[in-house]
Amino acid sequence: MRKSIETLIGEMKTKMSGYVVLLQYWYMNLCVKAEPASLLSVSVIDEEGEESNIEHVVSVSLANDYQFELYPHDQKMTYAISRAIKEAHPEFKIDIKTEDDGNASEEDDDQEKVIVCTMPEVNKDRHDTLMDGVGTLYDQCKAKLDANHAIYKARLTTKLVGSSEEDTKEAEDKLEEVYSKHGEIAQQYKENKEKEIEEAYQRYLDEQTAKQNEADEKAAARGVNAGQQFKMNEDDE
């Protein structure tokens, strides 16, 4: 009896682990910072129609928090790779450059090329869209955890018929522990993603403020210069 109960709880744990891992993967694909794992869903088709997973045709490195660089193993695949990424993640800004940092053209096969993927800025609209996505995905995961909890709790109750009060409590406590732990993990993934979004949005606001201040300073300087020029013209008269 004890072994069958442990097996049952183990089954529930495996299923719940799968749900929270999938939630984490979904969040990786709500791209805020550069996350190479978001490329795992990309498949590249070469000139002969052969399909390859992207990790088999490029090497990836992080340029900074919001950019990663892809180095094609075969230069002829460069544009096929960039198109495949754009299809999977149309929100990415994609540039193809040469080693000397110049922009490359599709006809240029002389220099080694690098594909630079830049994450989109998190303005108000994107902030709201991402936050909605985070909430929706979390709710889907939580619903699956709750449904499985109810199913396995019912199955456990059936298996515990005739068991002692002590054994029953021990088994029920283990089941609740597994459920609570995975709920906490899902909640933590949600909070981490929300924090990442908020930080990126604040970064965007700070950049906009800096640009506005710079524009205001230039406008003020032009105003002073214009006033000085006007006064000089009056003196000349």
C-alpha positions as CSV (number, residue, x, y, z in Angstrom):
1,M,0.0,0.0,0.0
2,R,2.7,2.5,1.0
3,K,4.6,1.8,-2.3
4,S,1.5,2.4,-4.4
5,I,0.8,5.7,-2.6
6,E,4.4,6.9,-3.1
7,T,4.1,6.0,-6.8
8,L,0.9,8.0,-7.0
9,I,2.4,11.1,-5.4
10,G,5.5,10.6,-7.6
11,E,3.3,10.7,-10.7
12,M,1.6,13.9,-9.6
13,K,5.0,15.5,-8.9
14,T,6.3,14.6,-12.4
15,K,3.2,16.1,-14.0
16,M,3.3,19.3,-12.0
17,S,7.1,19.7,-12.6
18,G,6.3,19.5,-16.3
19,Y,3.7,22.3,-16.0
20,V,6.0,24.7,-14.2
21,V,8.9,24.0,-16.6
22,L,6.6,24.7,-19.5
23,L,5.6,28.0,-17.8
24,Q,9.2,29.0,-17.5
25,Y,9.8,28.2,-21.2
26,W,6.7,30.3,-22.2
27,Y,8.1,33.2,-20.1
28,M,11.5,32.9,-21.9
29,N,9.6,33.5,-25.2
30,L,8.0,36.7,-23.8
31,C,11.3,38.3,-24.7
32,V,12.3,41.3,-22.6
33,K,16.0,40.6,-22.1
34,A,18.1,38.7,-24.6
35,E,17.3,35.0,-24.0
36,P,19.0,32.5,-26.3
37,A,16.5,29.8,-25.2
38,S,13.8,31.8,-27.0
39,L,15.5,30.6,-30.3
40,L,15.0,26.9,-29.5
41,S,11.7,26.8,-31.4
42,V,13.4,28.2,-34.6
43,S,13.9,25.8,-37.5
44,V,16.0,26.8,-40.5
45,I,15.5,25.5,-44.1
46,D,18.5,25.5,-46.4
47,E,18.5,25.9,-50.2
48,E,18.0,22.2,-50.7
49,G,14.9,22.2,-48.4
50,E,16.6,20.5,-45.5
51,E,15.3,21.6,-42.1
52,S,17.7,22.0,-39.1
53,N,17.3,23.2,-35.6
54,I,18.9,26.6,-35.2
55,E,21.4,25.4,-32.6
56,H,22.9,23.1,-35.2
57,V,23.6,26.0,-37.7
58,V,24.8,28.9,-35.5
59,S,26.8,29.7,-32.4
60,V,25.2,32.2,-30.0
61,S,26.7,34.7,-27.6
62,L,25.2,37.5,-25.5
63,A,26.4,41.0,-26.6
64,N,24.6,42.6,-23.6
65,D,21.4,42.2,-21.7
66,Y,19.3,43.2,-24.6
67,Q,21.2,41.8,-27.6
68,F,22.6,38.5,-28.7
69,E,24.8,37.7,-31.7
70,L,24.6,34.6,-33.9
71,Y,27.5,33.4,-35.9
72,P,26.4,31.1,-38.8
73,H,28.5,28.0,-39.3
74,D,27.8,28.3,-43.0
75,Q,27.8,31.9,-44.5
76,K,25.4,30.8,-47.2
77,M,22.8,30.1,-44.5
78,T,23.0,33.6,-43.0
79,Y,19.8,35.0,-44.6
80,A,17.9,31.8,-44.2
81,I,18.7,32.0,-40.5
82,S,17.7,35.6,-40.1
83,R,14.4,35.0,-42.0
84,A,13.6,32.0,-39.7
85,I,14.2,34.0,-36.6
86,K,12.0,36.8,-37.9
87,E,9.2,34.4,-38.6
88,A,9.4,33.0,-35.0
89,H,10.0,36.4,-33.3
90,P,8.7,39.2,-35.5
91,E,9.3,41.6,-32.6
92,F,13.1,41.2,-32.8
93,K,15.1,43.9,-34.6
94,I,17.5,41.9,-36.8
95,D,20.7,43.3,-38.3
96,I,23.3,41.5,-40.4
97,K,26.7,42.9,-40.0
98,T,30.3,42.1,-41.1
99,E,33.2,41.7,-38.8
100,D,34.2,45.3,-39.3
101,D,30.8,46.3,-38.1
102,G,29.6,47.3,-41.5
103,N,26.1,46.5,-42.7
104,A,26.1,43.4,-45.0
105,S,24.1,42.8,-48.2
106,E,22.8,39.5,-49.4
107,E,25.2,39.5,-52.3
108,D,28.2,40.1,-50.1
109,D,29.9,36.7,-49.5
110,D,33.4,37.9,-48.9
111,Q,33.3,38.7,-45.2
112,E,32.2,36.7,-42.1
113,K,28.7,37.8,-41.1
114,V,27.1,38.1,-37.7
115,I,23.4,38.3,-37.0
116,V,22.5,40.8,-34.3
117,C,19.2,40.4,-32.6
118,T,18.0,43.3,-30.5
119,M,15.1,43.0,-28.1
120,P,12.2,45.5,-28.7
121,E,12.0,48.4,-26.3
122,V,9.4,48.0,-23.5
123,N,7.2,51.1,-24.0
124,K,3.7,51.5,-22.4
125,D,1.9,49.3,-25.0
126,R,4.5,46.5,-24.9
127,H,4.6,46.7,-21.1
128,D,0.8,46.2,-20.9
129,T,0.8,43.4,-23.5
130,L,3.7,41.5,-21.8
131,M,2.0,41.9,-18.3
132,D,-1.2,40.5,-19.7
133,G,0.7,37.6,-21.3
134,V,2.4,36.8,-18.0
135,G,-0.9,36.7,-16.2
136,T,-2.6,34.6,-18.8
137,L,0.2,32.0,-18.9
138,Y,0.3,31.8,-15.1
139,D,-3.4,31.3,-14.9
140,Q,-3.2,28.5,-17.4
141,C,-0.4,26.8,-15.5
142,K,-2.2,27.3,-12.1
143,A,-5.4,25.8,-13.6
144,K,-3.5,22.7,-14.6
145,L,-1.9,22.4,-11.2
146,D,-5.2,22.8,-9.5
147,A,-6.9,20.2,-11.7
148,N,-4.2,17.7,-11.2
149,H,-4.3,18.3,-7.4
150,A,-8.0,17.5,-7.4
151,I,-7.6,14.4,-9.5
152,Y,-4.7,12.9,-7.4
153,K,-6.3,13.9,-4.2
154,A,-9.4,11.9,-5.1
155,R,-7.2,8.9,-6.2
156,L,-5.3,9.1,-3.0
157,T,-8.4,9.1,-1.0
158,T,-9.5,5.9,-2.7
159,K,-6.2,4.2,-2.1
160,L,-6.2,5.2,1.6
161,V,-9.5,3.4,2.4
162,G,-8.8,1.2,5.4
163,S,-5.5,2.9,6.2
164,S,-4.6,4.1,9.7
165,E,-5.2,7.7,10.6
166,E,-1.4,8.3,10.9
167,D,-0.7,6.8,7.5
168,T,-3.6,8.8,6.0
169,K,-2.3,12.1,7.4
170,E,1.3,11.4,6.3
171,A,0.2,10.6,2.7
172,E,-2.1,13.6,2.5
173,D,0.6,15.9,3.8
174,K,3.0,14.7,1.2
175,L,0.5,15.3,-1.6
176,E,-0.2,18.8,-0.3
177,E,3.5,19.5,0.0
178,V,4.1,18.6,-3.7
179,Y,1.1,20.8,-4.7
180,S,2.2,23.8,-2.6
181,K,5.8,23.6,-3.7
182,H,5.0,23.7,-7.4
183,G,2.4,26.5,-6.9
184,E,5.2,28.5,-5.2
185,I,7.6,27.8,-8.0
186,A,5.0,29.0,-10.6
187,Q,4.3,32.1,-8.5
188,Q,8.0,32.9,-8.3
189,Y,8.5,32.5,-12.1
190,K,5.5,35.0,-12.5
191,E,7.0,37.5,-10.1
192,N,10.5,37.3,-11.6
193,K,9.1,37.9,-15.1
194,E,6.9,40.8,-14.0
195,K,10.0,42.4,-12.3
196,E,12.0,42.0,-15.5
197,I,9.2,43.7,-17.5
198,E,8.9,46.6,-15.0
199,E,12.7,47.1,-15.0
200,A,12.8,47.2,-18.8
201,Y,9.9,49.7,-18.8
202,Q,11.6,51.9,-16.3
203,R,14.7,51.7,-18.5
204,Y,12.6,52.9,-21.5
205,L,11.1,55.8,-19.4
206,D,14.6,56.9,-18.2
207,E,15.9,56.9,-21.8
208,Q,12.9,59.0,-23.0
209,T,13.4,61.4,-20.1
210,A,17.1,61.7,-21.0
211,K,16.3,62.4,-24.7
212,Q,13.7,65.0,-23.7
213,N,16.1,66.7,-21.4
214,E,18.8,66.8,-24.1
215,A,16.2,68.2,-26.6
216,D,15.2,70.9,-24.0
217,E,18.8,71.8,-23.4
218,K,19.5,72.2,-27.1
219,A,16.3,74.3,-27.5
220,A,17.2,76.5,-24.6
221,A,20.7,77.0,-26.0
222,R,19.3,78.0,-29.4
223,G,17.0,80.4,-27.6
224,V,19.9,82.0,-25.7
225,N,22.0,82.2,-28.9
226,A,19.1,83.8,-30.8
227,G,18.7,86.4,-28.1
228,Q,22.4,87.2,-28.1
229,Q,22.4,87.5,-31.9
230,F,19.3,89.8,-31.8
231,K,21.0,92.0,-29.2
232,M,24.2,92.2,-31.3
233,N,22.2,93.3,-34.3
234,E,20.5,96.0,-32.3
235,D,24.0,97.3,-31.1
236,D,25.1,97.4,-34.7
237,E,22.3,99.7,-35.6
